[in-house]
Amino acid sequence: MSGLNEFSIAAARRTDAMLDELLPAETEEPMRLHSAMRWSTFAGGKRFRPLLVFAVGDLFGVSPERIVRTAAAIEMVHTFSLIHDDLPAMDDDDLRRGKPTCHIKFDEATAILAGDALLALAFKAIADDTSLETDIRLRLIAELAEATGTPKGMVAGQQLDILSEDAEVNAEELERIHLNKTGALIRFSARAAALAAKASVEDLSAITDFATRLGLLFQITDDVLDATQPTSVLGKTAGKDAERRKSTYVSLFAIDGARSLAEETNAAAVASLAAFGGRAEMLRQIARATLARTA
Amino acid sequence: MSGLNEFSIAAARRTDAMLDELLPAETEEPMRLHSAMRWSTFAGGKRFRPLLVFAVGDLFGVSPERIVRTAAAIEMVHTFSLIHDDLPAMDDDDLRRGKPTCHIKFDEATAILAGDALLALAFKAIADDTSLETDIRLRLIAELAEATGTPKGMVAGQQLDILSEDAEVNAEELERIHLNKTGALIRFSARAAALAAKASVEDLSAITDFATRLGLLFQITDDVLDATQPTSVLGKTAGKDAERRKSTYVSLFAIDGARSLAEETNAAAVASLAAFGGRAEMLRQIARATLARTA
């Protein structure tokens, strides 16, 4: 088995090639819209969710060709959510991955529309994916829609997060926000590959447990980084959580407490993989790298 | 065959009942988000697109039960587009169907998210529709995504429309804007019922021609109404097109010219239905009513 770094680069390359194929060309009208969609899609994202798709696919012996469109669709939905979350009416962020956000580079109307168009295109990408059986495509579309929307998806999580600003939020409520806001799409990324593999109910359940914990781990480390790293390292405006008086794992548990929670969450994630033995080594590496990440 | 009025009321009732079933309850968290989704969905829309779904279904002998989820999904996508188009960064409308628009009644962030959630839910509604064969559901999802997004859907049309403000637009460009902005979803509404009916290629093509013309007719009469009717009749702010110096069928052809064009477009729409004979009477009535509409 190749190392995580190599595997991760291959996953990102495959995803980017498929995104390039699926997104309308910048030379096609409306050019401003297509430029905006491509600007945010190719703004240097880590492709964490596609990596998870391919790593779970690898565990079950699914060929990358069978899941690459789904990986690209998930990255479109992720990009849509970043564009909309960055808008002035939401988190009002000017900088993302070290570059101007979509509404700064273009304008607000174009950013709203670019997000909308990416969301619609994601569903089309899966619907048209002839490498997957029709019933699997429908299951993926239904689960992607749930992970995106409400009451148990990203949109619901973002709404809860906004409503929580300036409010007292306890650990349970914070977990609920993030299980939806970042967790749902990460969970779907892992499940999608397991569904494409026609995994057993038990295996799908184990993968879901792992991804749920990985999503929380991702958020905890995100909160720690926001509180400890400068803007130049993060590629986005640092310290925004504190400035906005948002409840985070750091505001609730302090930095040391959040770091301990991250360790525990990593251990729980890895424990979910016990039944897979050595086949899940890449997933363990992903959890470890998430725990150790610095940006 | 029942009259248009009766048919239209039944279509709206069926659609509303399905929307009520599919949308999350206002009592479920996040309540503010679900209230916003329901506020805009049940704000007194005419249910023109669902009417078209059921009328085409009627022509082909499809049971209403087989197409009601698709009708509801289309109305969700329509509502999503109204919520986002009304935002301050877009058309900045405070009033819709005589009521405050979503971002006025709630707030901008909630309005953006309510639109996003409605769009995602629309795809889930079709994916889960067990009354349709799997291949038909996938075709509907792919075509709905195209009609929604870009380069040939609503989002593309809205972007072109925004870019055309304060610009000189000729008749051909104006038609291209509206074939996408209002046309694509109206066309899909008619095609969806024909696809559910497994209509022949010729019949699908005739229905598509009809709906394309009906969509243009709808837009031409919309422009005439904006220029001639007061806010109290329209239920939305009247005269906004002129105020914003937007190119419309009225600005290009004057009111009399736009009315003549509407007559011609109605005649062309009706001509597309020739092969269906008496079976298409409801569709002819819909075209006639669109030509004669006063709000």
Interface residues (C-beta under 8 A of the other chain):
Chain A: P24 E28 E29 P30 R32 L33 H34 M37 F80 H84 L87 A89 M90 D107 E108 A109 T110 I112 L113 G115 D116 A117 L119 A120 L121 F123 K124 A127 D128 T134 D135 R137 L138 R139 I141 A142 L144 A145 E146 T148 G149 T150 P151 G153 V155 A156 Q158 Q159 L160 I162 L163
Chain B: P24 E28 E29 P30 R32 L33 H34 M37 F80 H84 L87 A89 M90 D107 E108 A109 T110 I112 L113 G115 D116 A117 L119 A120 L121 F123 K124 A127 D128 T134 D135 R137 L138 R139 I141 A142 L144 A145 E146 T148 G149 T150 P151 G153 V155 A156 Q158 Q159 L160 I162 L163
